[in-house]
Amino acid sequence: MTKEMSDPAPGASTVMADTYDRLRRIAHQHLRRYRPGETLNTTAVVHEAYLKLAAEDGGFWSDRDEFFRVVSAVMRHLIVDYARRRQADKRGGGALMVTLKDGVPSADAAVLDVVALDDALKGLAALDPGLERIVECRFFAGMTMEETAGLLQRPMRSVERDWARARAYLLDALER
């Protein structure tokens, strides 16, 4: 059998490799911001997100930007769940929590930020679900303003205004 006959879709491996690379970049962006622990890495986040999406019914997205937004949201939820579990494990057992040096943030500081950000996003979603979608696109999926406006089918200026509103809300919520 010739190579052409055995490869059902020439170029499919290139598309898959490009998609996998972008998924790894998105996962890396999430982990770089959070640093929830040494046991969670980029590959694990990508693979867990795939398993979660594969287990769900449907899986049809309007375009690739929508796919990456959904995958990014799944990755964010996986990381937040991981942080919440880790935080719960560390609270138990009556162990005394101490820092090694004053002024040096502990590894738990990043975990708390993940949980606080997730809580702030839930508050934002309750206020305006459209603002949460913009944050998912811009902050988590790493989309440009143009990609976000196109995906949400909204005028660019409207998305820019709402992005500024969402950032202001999140900043205020995280400072409390």
C-alpha positions as CSV (number, residue, x, y, z in Angstrom):
1,M,0.0,0.0,0.0
2,T,1.4,3.4,-0.9
3,K,1.7,6.2,1.7
4,E,-1.0,8.3,0.0
5,M,-3.5,5.4,0.4
6,S,-2.6,4.7,4.0
7,D,-2.9,8.4,5.1
8,P,-6.6,9.2,4.9
9,A,-6.1,12.9,5.2
10,P,-2.8,14.3,4.0
11,G,-1.8,17.1,6.3
12,A,-4.0,15.9,9.2
13,S,-0.9,15.1,11.3
14,T,0.3,18.7,10.8
15,V,-3.1,20.0,11.9
16,M,-3.0,17.7,14.9
17,A,0.5,18.8,15.8
18,D,-0.3,22.5,15.5
19,T,-3.5,22.0,17.6
20,Y,-1.6,20.1,20.3
21,D,1.1,22.8,20.3
22,R,-1.5,25.5,20.8
23,L,-3.2,23.5,23.6
24,R,0.2,23.2,25.3
25,R,0.8,26.9,25.0
26,I,-2.7,27.6,26.6
27,A,-2.0,25.2,29.4
28,H,1.4,26.6,29.9
29,Q,-0.1,30.1,30.2
30,H,-2.5,28.9,32.8
31,L,0.2,27.2,34.9
32,R,2.6,30.1,34.5
33,R,0.0,32.4,36.1
34,Y,-1.0,30.0,38.9
35,R,1.9,27.7,39.8
36,P,-0.4,25.5,41.8
37,G,2.2,22.9,42.5
38,E,5.0,20.8,41.0
39,T,2.8,17.8,40.4
40,L,0.6,19.5,37.8
41,N,2.3,20.1,34.5
42,T,1.4,21.3,31.0
43,T,1.1,17.8,29.5
44,A,-1.1,16.7,32.4
45,V,-3.4,19.7,32.0
46,V,-3.8,19.1,28.2
47,H,-4.5,15.4,28.6
48,E,-7.0,15.9,31.5
49,A,-8.8,18.5,29.4
50,Y,-9.0,16.1,26.5
51,L,-10.3,13.4,28.7
52,K,-13.0,15.7,30.1
53,L,-14.1,16.9,26.7
54,A,-14.1,13.4,25.2
55,A,-16.3,12.2,28.0
56,E,-18.9,14.9,27.3
57,D,-21.6,14.5,24.7
58,G,-21.5,16.8,21.7
59,G,-18.1,18.4,21.1
60,F,-19.1,20.4,18.1
61,W,-17.9,24.0,18.0
62,S,-18.7,26.7,15.6
63,D,-15.0,27.3,14.7
64,R,-11.5,26.8,16.0
65,D,-11.5,29.9,18.2
66,E,-14.6,28.7,20.0
67,F,-12.9,25.3,20.4
68,F,-9.8,26.9,22.0
69,R,-12.0,29.1,24.3
70,V,-13.9,26.0,25.5
71,V,-10.7,24.0,26.0
72,S,-9.2,27.0,27.9
73,A,-12.2,27.2,30.2
74,V,-11.9,23.4,30.9
75,M,-8.2,23.8,31.7
76,R,-9.0,26.7,34.0
77,H,-11.6,24.6,35.9
78,L,-9.2,21.7,36.1
79,I,-6.5,23.9,37.7
80,V,-9.0,25.5,40.1
81,D,-10.3,22.1,41.1
82,Y,-6.7,20.9,41.7
83,A,-6.0,24.0,43.8
84,R,-9.1,23.6,45.9
85,R,-8.2,19.9,46.5
86,R,-4.7,20.8,47.4
87,Q,-5.9,23.6,49.7
88,A,-8.3,21.3,51.5
89,D,-5.6,18.7,52.0
90,K,-3.3,21.2,53.6
91,R,-6.0,22.5,55.9
92,G,-6.7,19.2,57.6
93,G,-4.9,17.2,60.2
94,G,-4.4,20.1,62.7
95,A,-1.0,20.8,61.3
96,L,0.6,24.1,62.2
97,M,1.3,26.2,59.1
98,V,4.5,28.3,59.3
99,T,6.5,30.2,56.7
100,L,10.3,29.7,56.5
101,K,11.1,33.3,56.1
102,D,9.1,36.5,56.6
103,G,8.2,38.3,53.3
104,V,8.8,35.1,51.2
105,P,5.5,33.9,49.7
106,S,4.8,30.3,50.3
107,A,3.7,27.9,47.5
108,D,0.2,28.2,49.0
109,A,0.0,31.9,48.0
110,A,-0.4,30.9,44.3
111,V,-3.0,28.4,45.2
112,L,-5.0,30.9,47.1
113,D,-4.8,33.3,44.1
114,V,-6.3,30.6,41.9
115,V,-9.2,30.1,44.2
116,A,-9.7,33.9,44.7
117,L,-9.6,34.5,40.9
118,D,-12.2,31.7,40.3
119,D,-14.5,33.2,43.0
120,A,-14.1,36.6,41.4
121,L,-14.9,35.1,38.0
122,K,-18.1,33.5,39.4
123,G,-19.1,36.9,40.7
124,L,-18.4,38.5,37.3
125,A,-20.5,35.8,35.6
126,A,-23.4,36.4,37.9
127,L,-23.2,40.1,37.1
128,D,-22.7,39.7,33.4
129,P,-22.0,36.4,31.7
130,G,-20.7,38.2,28.6
131,L,-17.9,39.8,30.6
132,E,-16.8,36.3,31.8
133,R,-16.7,35.1,28.2
134,I,-14.5,38.0,27.3
135,V,-12.1,37.2,30.1
136,E,-12.1,33.5,29.1
137,C,-11.1,34.5,25.5
138,R,-8.6,37.2,26.3
139,F,-7.0,36.1,29.5
140,F,-7.3,32.3,29.5
141,A,-7.4,31.4,25.8
142,G,-4.9,34.1,24.9
143,M,-7.0,35.5,22.0
144,T,-6.4,38.9,20.5
145,M,-9.1,41.6,20.7
146,E,-10.0,40.9,17.1
147,E,-10.3,37.2,17.6
148,T,-12.5,37.8,20.7
149,A,-14.8,40.3,18.9
150,G,-15.1,37.8,16.0
151,L,-15.9,34.8,18.2
152,L,-18.5,36.7,20.2
153,Q,-19.8,38.4,17.1
154,R,-19.6,41.9,18.7
155,P,-18.2,45.2,17.6
156,M,-14.5,45.6,18.5
157,R,-15.1,48.8,20.5
158,S,-17.8,47.1,22.6
159,V,-15.5,44.3,23.4
160,E,-12.7,46.7,24.3
161,R,-15.1,48.6,26.7
162,D,-16.3,45.3,28.3
163,W,-12.7,44.0,28.6
164,A,-11.8,47.2,30.6
165,R,-15.0,46.7,32.8
166,A,-14.2,43.1,33.4
167,R,-10.6,43.8,34.4
168,A,-11.7,46.6,36.7
169,Y,-14.2,44.3,38.4
170,L,-11.7,41.5,38.8
171,L,-9.1,43.8,40.2
172,D,-11.5,45.2,42.7
173,A,-12.8,41.8,43.7
174,L,-9.2,40.4,44.2
175,E,-8.1,43.4,46.3
176,R,-10.9,42.8,48.8
